[in-house]
Amino acid sequence: PRAALITKRTPQVLSRIRRSNTRRKSPLLVHVGNDGMGNGGKSLQNMTSSGDDDDGKSTRNPMSLKDDDKGIPVEDYGPKWWRSLPWGQYLSFYDVETIIWALGLSTLIRLLIAEPRYIPSLSMYPSFDIGDRLIAEKVTYRFQRPPSRGDVIIFTPSEGVVKKSYLNPFSDNVFIKRIVATGGDTVQVKKGKLIVNGVKRDEPYIKDGRIASYELEKVTVPKGYVFVMGDNRDNSYDSHIWGPLPVENILGRASWKYWPPKAFGEVARGDSLKQ
């Protein structure tokens, strides 16, 4: 059908080329094969791809790829191997490439540098309320210093602390608590006060300023572990229930609160015990 179309239109095309050459005063060689295509079809493609017709309008190359329904050149969908795929005529290779790069970079930043988190409970109240959002950075513990008392951290709990939910496979069960003791420290709760290494802690950031619902016998934190507690001490599922946390479970340090706007700023450490 394409050969028949070219053969039928050849006299008209030749006439337009001659008139165009006359105006330009530049001779062009035109050769048309006996079948209407042959070498002549190739010459017509080369000569008409950049030529103008009688009205001064651009003459479209009859052998070029067609536009899609939206008038977008097929070449814009990507290289030939991509267009040969079932989805190659509907998805742009360059759009897919951009999305993959964006997802890759964001994942890399999230894994190695920092990630946003939101507060789902009142276990850290009043320091953090439900719906607060923060940035947890991951550089400090990798290159500068180990976790210290007073740091607010995000972490994955130890095995068995949280039951796996098969109803919500996207739940990552990440906790946020404050480190109150590190490896080698002793921890005790007595008469509403937290005692670390035999020294009562002054903790103005905790709810009600004291612990009213429980007491804790002296516990020694093993090396490579930290003891974490929520600032809402009477309503926090933390180390006083399930024990010290392995340092390797720590994902990052809460460094900056960005929501709500009125609370925008750096997350201050809350350690009053002299190192």
Disulfide bonds with the S-S distance in Angstrom:
none
